[in-house]
Amino acid sequence: MHERSSVSELARSLRSEVNRYSPGEKLPSSRALVERFRVSPVTVSRAVSQLVSEGLVVTRPGSGAFRAETDAAAPAPGDTSWQEVSLSGDGGPEVVPRTVDASGVLVTLAAPPPGVIEFNGGYLHPGLQPERALAAALARASRRPGAWGRPPTDGLPELRAWFAREIGSTLTGADVLITAGGQSALATALRALAPPGAPVLVESPTYPGMLAAARATGLRPVPVPVDADGVRPELLEAAFRATGARVFVCQPLFQNPTGVVLAPDRRARIVRAARAAGAFVVEDDFARRLVHADAGPLPEPLAAHDPDGVVVHVRSLTKATSPSLRVGALAARGPVLERLRAIQVVDSFFVPRPVQEAALELVGSPSWERHLRTVAAELGSRRTAMTAAVRTGLPELALPHVPSGGGSIWLRLPGPVAGEPALVAAALRAGVAVAPGRPYHCAEPPAAHIRLSFAAVSGAAEIAEGVRRLRTAVDELPGPGDSLPG
């Protein structure tokens, strides 16, 4: 069993037993818990620490763990109703309403309960993360001279230069800012490029984290449909004319959630459309290092051939390594780079130097390319296993596109959008967590969808079991043709 699940399960068992003890009474020793639950001492220590953080248990060095004393009297609750008025934004016509809603993002960030298969995850399974290489890189980084000192606000020059080489030969380190991951870079770009209340053109469907960041900034996302070849240029051109938007956010490579790649004949056209509108293209290149082993040659980033500074490029090391290695980059040319820099400095000053040093150590080590080859092979294998299992076990769910990169597939449900929440809930009852399609649309979705991640699971066996559980969930729901609810 994975360590995280073992700790969660043990903590849950201990939590249910704490009330059997009187306040101040000693709990069983760590050795007794190890023998009783057949777990490691580390698991016991972490589970007890979790109960300590919840205020249920206290520990006394050399004596053990004890049930916490109950409070004599709970403090009277305060009156926070005034905040409804303050947060509503009803301060006059000049106030731009904001929607601060992280629910679409939390679907992929929150770990499911123990025993639930994680088809909703947004990161690599721990078995695919380069944990040993990361630990070694962090250890080496911590010994570098000045590793714990203040870094340059733009980022370490060597790391900026590395990102520039990764993006394209026409860029230099001077065009790059180091950011605390891709999400931070997207949020910075949106704040820099459009004022509150402005429209921002987005692919439909698209990444919920970007939609949440745009709305939290007071921007109005406007959808531009995506087909099998990426965003439709004629609709993008029409959207620029109709809205006057000055920003278009896209994922040209392995788009989330569809997995499609922007067709060669559309790439230059969308940059020209933005240039004609006096607008920027924010290129979120999140999945370039999640390419599958059987994919063909990848197109270069849009930013690699953009001398006019139309494209603001975003990428990150996080997706291909660990959710906690939050190191990314913003690349831009022209005056906009100074605005991006200023906003980042105001928001966070800089990315911690030890993290940047560790990133440099990782990408400069021989283990980096080996890790990428392993990820490419494993993701391709898991994608093949998931698509085969879905086509066999869930033939009524349409799979319009099989991706050659990224970590998920996008399935269309046979019933109307109203059936989507029921399926997601039934799946969780059956022991598998899936991501609903609704948060990926900024307007009314044309159909019901779910997204299934194959990157966040342990392998083919777990994929097969997850699809079997999803089959159980589908069968639980009544509807037309005995498929999904209408």
C-alpha positions as CSV (number, residue, x, y, z in Angstrom):
1,M,0.0,0.0,0.0
2,H,1.3,3.5,-0.8
3,E,2.6,5.3,2.3
4,R,0.2,8.2,2.0
5,S,-2.8,5.8,2.1
6,S,-1.4,3.8,5.0
7,V,-1.0,7.0,7.1
8,S,-4.5,8.2,6.2
9,E,-6.0,4.8,7.1
10,L,-4.2,4.5,10.4
11,A,-5.1,8.1,11.3
12,R,-8.7,7.4,10.6
13,S,-8.6,4.3,12.8
14,L,-7.0,6.1,15.7
15,R,-9.3,9.0,15.3
16,S,-12.3,6.7,15.8
17,E,-10.8,5.3,19.0
18,V,-9.6,8.5,20.7
19,N,-13.0,9.0,22.4
20,R,-12.6,5.7,24.2
21,Y,-9.9,7.4,26.3
22,S,-10.4,9.9,29.0
23,P,-8.8,13.4,28.6
24,G,-5.2,13.0,29.5
25,E,-5.2,9.2,29.3
26,K,-2.2,7.6,27.6
27,L,-2.7,6.0,24.2
28,P,-1.0,2.7,23.2
29,S,2.7,2.9,22.6
30,S,4.1,3.2,19.1
31,R,5.4,-0.4,19.3
32,A,2.0,-1.6,20.2
33,L,0.4,0.2,17.2
34,V,3.1,-1.1,14.9
35,E,2.3,-4.7,15.9
36,R,-1.4,-4.2,15.9
37,F,-1.8,-2.5,12.6
38,R,1.2,-4.1,10.9
39,V,2.6,-0.8,9.6
40,S,6.0,0.8,9.9
41,P,7.1,3.0,12.8
42,V,7.3,5.9,10.3
43,T,3.6,5.4,9.4
44,V,2.7,5.4,13.1
45,S,4.6,8.6,13.7
46,R,3.0,10.4,10.8
47,A,-0.5,9.2,11.8
48,V,0.0,10.4,15.4
49,S,1.4,13.7,14.1
50,Q,-1.8,14.2,12.1
51,L,-3.9,13.7,15.1
52,V,-1.7,16.1,17.1
53,S,-2.3,18.8,14.3
54,E,-6.0,18.2,14.7
55,G,-5.9,18.9,18.4
56,L,-7.0,15.4,19.4
57,V,-3.8,14.1,20.8
58,V,-0.8,15.6,22.6
59,T,2.7,14.0,22.8
60,R,5.2,14.3,25.6
61,P,8.8,13.4,24.8
62,G,9.8,10.2,26.6
63,S,6.3,9.5,27.8
64,G,4.1,8.9,24.7
65,A,0.9,10.1,23.3
66,F,-2.2,11.2,25.3
67,R,-5.7,12.2,24.5
68,A,-5.9,16.0,24.5
69,E,-7.7,17.8,27.3
70,T,-11.1,19.1,26.3
71,D,-11.6,22.9,26.4
72,A,-13.6,24.0,29.4
73,A,-15.7,26.4,27.3
74,A,-15.6,27.0,23.6
75,P,-15.3,30.6,22.6
76,A,-18.5,32.2,21.5
77,P,-18.7,32.4,17.7
78,G,-18.1,35.9,16.2
79,D,-20.5,37.7,13.8
80,T,-18.9,37.5,10.3
81,S,-22.1,38.4,8.4
82,W,-20.7,41.9,7.6
83,Q,-18.2,40.2,5.2
84,E,-21.0,39.3,2.8
85,V,-21.4,43.0,2.1
86,S,-17.7,43.8,2.0
87,L,-16.9,40.9,-0.4
88,S,-19.9,41.4,-2.7
89,G,-18.2,44.1,-4.7
90,D,-21.3,46.3,-4.6
91,G,-19.3,49.5,-4.2
92,G,-20.6,51.3,-7.2
93,P,-20.6,50.9,-11.0
94,E,-16.8,51.4,-11.2
95,V,-16.2,48.2,-9.2
96,V,-15.4,45.1,-11.3
97,P,-17.1,42.0,-10.0
98,R,-14.7,39.1,-9.3
99,T,-15.4,35.4,-9.0
100,V,-12.9,33.7,-6.7
101,D,-13.7,30.0,-7.1
102,A,-11.1,27.3,-6.9
103,S,-13.5,24.3,-7.1
104,G,-12.5,23.4,-10.6
105,V,-8.8,23.3,-9.6
106,L,-9.3,21.5,-6.3
107,V,-10.8,18.6,-8.2
108,T,-7.4,17.7,-9.4
109,L,-5.4,18.8,-6.3
110,A,-7.4,17.2,-3.5
111,A,-6.3,13.6,-2.8
112,P,-9.2,11.2,-2.8
113,P,-10.2,9.1,0.2
114,P,-8.1,6.0,0.9
115,G,-9.0,3.2,-1.4
116,V,-10.4,5.4,-4.1
117,I,-8.6,5.2,-7.5
118,E,-7.3,8.6,-8.6
119,F,-8.6,9.1,-12.2
120,N,-8.9,12.8,-11.4
121,G,-5.3,13.6,-10.6
122,G,-3.3,16.3,-12.3
123,Y,0.2,15.2,-11.5
124,L,2.4,12.2,-12.1
125,H,1.9,9.2,-9.8
126,P,4.6,9.1,-7.1
127,G,6.1,6.0,-8.8
128,L,6.8,8.2,-11.9
129,Q,8.3,11.1,-10.0
130,P,12.1,11.3,-9.9
131,E,12.2,11.3,-6.1
132,R,15.8,10.0,-5.7
133,A,17.1,12.4,-8.3
134,L,15.2,15.3,-6.7
135,A,16.6,14.4,-3.3
136,A,20.1,14.2,-4.6
137,A,19.6,17.5,-6.5
138,L,18.3,19.2,-3.4
139,A,21.2,17.9,-1.3
140,R,23.8,19.1,-3.9
141,A,22.0,22.5,-4.2
142,S,22.0,23.1,-0.4
143,R,25.8,22.8,-0.5
144,R,26.3,25.4,-3.2
145,P,28.0,28.6,-2.1
146,G,25.3,31.2,-1.4
147,A,22.5,28.6,-1.8
148,W,20.4,30.1,1.0
149,G,21.1,33.7,0.1
150,R,18.8,36.1,-1.8
151,P,18.6,35.3,-5.5
152,P,18.2,37.8,-8.3
153,T,14.5,38.8,-8.6
154,D,14.4,37.6,-12.2
155,G,15.8,34.2,-11.3
156,L,19.2,32.6,-11.4
157,P,20.9,33.5,-14.8
158,E,21.9,29.9,-15.4
159,L,18.3,28.7,-15.0
160,R,16.9,31.5,-17.1
161,A,19.4,30.6,-19.9
162,W,18.4,26.9,-19.6
163,F,14.7,27.7,-20.0
164,A,15.5,30.0,-23.0
165,R,17.3,27.2,-24.8
166,E,14.4,24.9,-24.1
167,I,11.9,27.3,-25.6
168,G,13.8,28.2,-28.7
169,S,17.2,29.3,-30.1
170,T,15.9,32.8,-30.8
171,L,15.5,33.6,-27.1
172,T,18.1,34.4,-24.5
173,G,18.1,34.3,-20.7
174,A,17.3,38.0,-20.7
175,D,13.9,37.2,-22.2
176,V,13.0,34.8,-19.3
177,L,11.7,35.3,-15.7
178,I,11.7,32.4,-13.3
179,T,8.3,31.8,-11.6
180,A,6.9,29.7,-8.8
181,G,5.4,27.2,-11.3
182,G,3.1,27.4,-14.3
183,Q,-0.1,28.5,-12.4
184,S,1.8,31.5,-10.9
185,A,3.1,32.4,-14.4
186,L,-0.4,32.3,-15.9
187,A,-1.8,34.5,-13.2
188,T,1.0,37.0,-13.6
189,A,0.5,37.1,-17.4
190,L,-3.2,37.6,-17.1
191,R,-2.8,40.5,-14.6
192,A,-0.1,42.1,-16.8
193,L,-1.9,41.9,-20.1
194,A,-5.5,42.9,-19.4
195,P,-7.2,45.3,-17.0
196,P,-10.0,44.2,-14.7
197,G,-13.3,44.0,-16.6
198,A,-11.6,43.2,-20.0
199,P,-12.5,40.1,-22.1
200,V,-9.9,37.4,-22.5
201,L,-10.3,34.8,-25.3
202,V,-9.8,31.2,-24.2
203,E,-10.0,27.8,-25.8
204,S,-13.2,25.9,-25.1
205,P,-12.8,23.5,-23.3
206,T,-9.8,24.7,-21.4
207,Y,-7.8,24.4,-18.2
208,P,-9.9,25.3,-15.1
209,G,-7.0,26.8,-13.3
210,M,-6.5,29.4,-16.0
211,L,-10.3,30.2,-15.9
212,A,-10.2,30.6,-12.2
213,A,-7.1,32.9,-12.3
214,A,-8.8,35.1,-15.0
215,R,-12.0,35.4,-13.1
216,A,-10.2,36.2,-9.8
217,T,-8.5,39.0,-11.7
218,G,-11.8,40.4,-12.8
219,L,-11.4,39.3,-16.5
220,R,-14.3,37.9,-18.6
221,P,-13.3,34.7,-20.3
222,V,-14.8,34.3,-23.8
223,P,-14.8,30.8,-25.4
224,V,-13.3,30.0,-28.8
225,P,-14.1,26.3,-29.7
226,V,-11.4,23.7,-30.2
227,D,-11.7,20.8,-32.7
228,A,-9.4,17.9,-33.6
229,D,-6.8,20.3,-35.0
230,G,-6.9,22.8,-32.1
231,V,-8.5,26.2,-31.8
232,R,-10.5,27.3,-34.9
233,P,-8.7,30.3,-36.5
234,E,-11.8,31.7,-38.2
235,L,-13.7,31.8,-34.9
236,L,-10.7,33.3,-33.1
237,E,-10.5,36.1,-35.7
238,A,-14.3,36.7,-35.3
239,A,-13.9,36.8,-31.5
240,F,-11.2,39.4,-31.7
241,R,-13.4,41.6,-33.8
242,A,-16.5,41.1,-31.7
243,T,-15.0,41.6,-28.3
244,G,-12.0,43.8,-28.8
245,A,-10.0,41.4,-26.6
246,R,-6.3,42.0,-26.3
247,V,-5.4,38.5,-24.9
248,F,-5.8,34.9,-26.2
249,V,-4.7,32.1,-23.9
250,C,-4.0,28.7,-25.6
251,Q,-2.3,25.4,-25.2
252,P,-1.0,24.5,-28.7
253,L,0.6,21.2,-27.6
254,F,-1.5,18.4,-26.0
255,Q,-4.3,20.8,-25.0
256,N,-5.9,20.2,-21.7
257,P,-8.4,18.5,-21.6
258,T,-8.7,17.3,-25.2
259,G,-5.1,16.4,-25.8
260,V,-5.1,17.8,-29.4
261,V,-2.2,19.5,-31.0
262,L,-2.6,22.7,-33.0
263,A,-2.3,21.9,-36.7
264,P,0.7,23.3,-38.6
265,D,-1.5,25.5,-40.9
266,R,-3.2,27.1,-37.9
267,R,-0.1,28.1,-35.9
268,A,1.0,31.1,-37.9
269,R,-2.6,32.1,-38.5
270,I,-3.5,32.5,-34.9
271,V,-0.3,34.6,-34.2
272,R,-1.2,36.8,-37.2
273,A,-4.8,37.2,-35.9
274,A,-3.5,38.3,-32.6
275,R,-1.0,40.7,-34.1
276,A,-3.7,42.2,-36.3
277,A,-5.9,42.8,-33.3
278,G,-3.0,44.3,-31.3
279,A,-3.3,41.4,-28.9
280,F,-1.1,39.0,-27.0
281,V,-1.1,35.2,-27.2
282,V,-0.3,33.5,-23.9
283,E,1.1,30.1,-24.8
284,D,0.8,27.6,-22.0
285,D,3.3,24.9,-23.0
286,F,2.6,22.8,-19.9
287,A,2.8,19.3,-21.4
288,R,5.9,19.4,-23.7
289,R,7.8,17.1,-21.3
290,L,4.8,14.8,-21.0
291,V,5.2,13.6,-24.6
292,H,4.5,9.8,-25.2
293,A,7.2,7.5,-26.6
294,D,5.2,6.8,-29.8
295,A,4.6,10.5,-30.6
296,G,6.3,11.9,-33.7
297,P,8.5,15.1,-33.8
298,L,7.0,17.9,-31.8
299,P,6.4,21.3,-33.2
300,E,8.4,24.1,-31.7
301,P,6.7,26.6,-29.4
302,L,4.9,29.5,-30.9
303,A,7.3,31.8,-29.1
304,A,10.3,30.3,-30.9
305,H,9.4,32.2,-34.1
306,D,7.9,35.4,-32.8
307,P,10.2,38.4,-33.3
308,D,7.4,40.9,-32.7
309,G,6.7,39.8,-29.1
310,V,3.1,38.7,-29.7
311,V,3.6,35.5,-27.7
312,V,4.1,35.4,-23.9
313,H,5.3,31.8,-23.2
314,V,4.6,29.9,-20.0
315,R,6.2,26.5,-19.0
316,S,7.1,24.7,-15.9
317,L,9.2,21.8,-14.5
318,T,6.4,20.8,-12.1
319,K,4.3,18.5,-14.3
320,A,7.2,16.4,-15.4
321,T,8.7,16.1,-11.9
322,S,6.8,16.7,-8.7
323,P,3.9,18.9,-7.6
324,S,6.2,20.4,-5.0
325,L,9.0,21.4,-7.5
326,R,7.2,24.7,-8.3
327,V,9.7,26.2,-10.8
328,G,8.5,27.7,-14.1
329,A,9.2,30.4,-16.5
330,L,7.7,33.3,-18.3
331,A,9.3,34.3,-21.6
332,A,8.4,37.5,-23.5
333,R,10.0,40.2,-25.7
334,G,9.5,44.0,-25.5
335,P,8.1,46.3,-23.0
336,V,5.7,43.7,-21.7
337,L,8.6,41.9,-20.0
338,E,9.0,44.8,-17.6
339,R,5.4,44.8,-16.6
340,L,5.5,41.0,-16.0
341,R,8.6,41.5,-13.9
342,A,7.0,44.2,-11.8
343,I,3.9,42.2,-11.1
344,Q,5.9,39.2,-10.1
345,V,8.1,41.2,-7.8
346,V,5.1,42.8,-6.1
347,D,3.4,39.4,-5.7
348,S,6.2,37.2,-4.4
349,F,9.6,39.0,-4.6
350,F,11.4,36.0,-6.0
351,V,11.4,32.2,-6.2
352,P,13.4,30.7,-3.2
353,R,17.0,30.2,-4.2
354,P,17.3,26.6,-2.9
355,V,14.4,25.6,-5.1
356,Q,16.0,27.2,-8.2
357,E,19.4,25.7,-7.4
358,A,17.8,22.2,-7.0
359,A,16.1,22.7,-10.4
360,L,19.4,23.5,-12.0
361,E,21.0,20.5,-10.4
362,L,18.2,18.2,-11.6
363,V,18.1,19.3,-15.2
364,G,21.9,19.3,-15.4
365,S,22.3,15.7,-14.2
366,P,22.4,12.5,-16.3
367,S,19.3,11.3,-14.5
368,W,17.2,14.0,-16.1
369,E,17.1,12.6,-19.6
370,R,16.7,9.1,-18.2
371,H,13.7,10.3,-16.2
372,L,12.1,11.9,-19.3
373,R,12.5,8.7,-21.3
374,T,10.9,6.7,-18.5
375,V,8.0,9.1,-18.3
376,A,7.5,9.0,-22.1
377,A,7.4,5.2,-22.1
378,E,5.2,4.9,-19.1
379,L,2.6,7.5,-20.1
380,G,2.3,6.0,-23.6
381,S,1.8,2.6,-22.1
382,R,-0.8,3.8,-19.6
383,R,-2.6,5.8,-22.2
384,T,-2.9,2.7,-24.4
385,A,-4.1,0.6,-21.4
386,M,-6.8,3.2,-20.5
387,T,-8.1,3.8,-24.0
388,A,-8.4,0.0,-24.6
389,A,-10.1,-0.5,-21.2
390,V,-12.6,2.3,-21.9
391,R,-13.4,1.1,-25.4
392,T,-14.0,-2.4,-24.1
393,G,-15.7,-1.6,-20.8
394,L,-17.4,1.7,-21.5
395,P,-18.3,1.7,-25.2
396,E,-21.1,4.2,-24.8
397,L,-18.5,6.9,-23.7
398,A,-17.1,8.6,-26.9
399,L,-13.3,9.0,-27.1
400,P,-12.9,11.5,-30.0
401,H,-9.2,11.9,-29.7
402,V,-6.4,9.6,-28.5
403,P,-3.5,11.9,-27.3
404,S,0.2,11.4,-27.9
405,G,1.1,13.5,-24.9
406,G,-0.2,14.7,-21.6
407,G,-1.7,12.5,-18.9
408,S,-5.4,12.2,-19.5
409,I,-8.2,11.4,-21.9
410,W,-11.4,13.4,-22.6
411,L,-14.7,11.4,-22.8
412,R,-18.0,12.6,-24.1
413,L,-21.1,11.2,-22.2
414,P,-24.1,10.0,-24.2
415,G,-26.6,11.9,-22.0
416,P,-27.2,15.6,-21.5
417,V,-25.0,17.8,-19.3
418,A,-27.4,17.2,-16.4
419,G,-26.2,13.6,-16.1
420,E,-22.6,14.6,-15.5
421,P,-22.8,15.4,-11.7
422,A,-24.7,12.2,-11.1
423,L,-22.0,10.1,-12.8
424,V,-19.2,11.8,-10.9
425,A,-21.0,11.1,-7.6
426,A,-21.8,7.5,-8.5
427,A,-18.2,7.0,-9.6
428,L,-16.9,8.2,-6.2
429,R,-19.4,5.8,-4.4
430,A,-18.0,3.0,-6.6
431,G,-14.4,3.9,-5.5
432,V,-13.0,5.9,-8.4
433,A,-12.6,9.7,-8.6
434,V,-13.1,11.4,-12.0
435,A,-13.0,15.0,-13.1
436,P,-16.3,16.5,-14.3
437,G,-16.3,18.3,-17.6
438,R,-18.3,21.4,-16.6
439,P,-15.4,23.3,-15.0
440,Y,-13.4,23.1,-18.3
441,H,-16.0,25.4,-20.0
442,C,-16.4,29.1,-19.4
443,A,-19.8,29.2,-21.0
444,E,-22.6,26.6,-21.4
445,P,-21.0,23.3,-22.4
446,P,-22.2,21.7,-25.6
447,A,-22.3,18.2,-24.1
448,A,-21.5,16.3,-20.9
449,H,-17.9,15.1,-20.5
450,I,-15.5,13.6,-17.9
451,R,-11.7,13.7,-17.9
452,L,-9.8,10.5,-16.8
453,S,-6.2,10.8,-15.8
454,F,-3.8,7.9,-16.5
455,A,-0.8,9.8,-15.2
456,A,-1.9,9.8,-11.6
457,V,-2.3,6.0,-11.2
458,S,0.2,3.2,-10.5
459,G,-0.2,1.3,-13.8
460,A,-2.3,-0.9,-16.1
461,A,-3.8,-3.0,-13.3
462,E,-5.1,0.1,-11.4
463,I,-6.4,1.5,-14.7
464,A,-8.3,-1.8,-15.4
465,E,-9.8,-1.8,-11.9
466,G,-10.7,1.9,-12.1
467,V,-12.6,1.4,-15.4
468,R,-14.4,-1.6,-13.9
469,R,-15.6,0.6,-11.0
470,L,-16.6,3.3,-13.4
471,R,-18.7,0.7,-15.3
472,T,-20.4,-0.1,-12.0
473,A,-21.2,3.6,-11.6
474,V,-22.6,3.9,-15.1
475,D,-24.8,0.9,-14.6
476,E,-26.1,2.4,-11.4
477,L,-27.6,5.3,-13.2
478,P,-30.9,5.0,-15.1
479,G,-31.4,6.8,-18.3
480,P,-32.3,6.5,-22.0
481,G,-31.1,3.3,-23.4
482,D,-30.0,2.2,-20.0
483,S,-26.9,4.3,-20.2
484,L,-26.6,7.7,-18.5
485,P,-29.3,9.8,-17.0
486,G,-31.2,12.4,-19.0
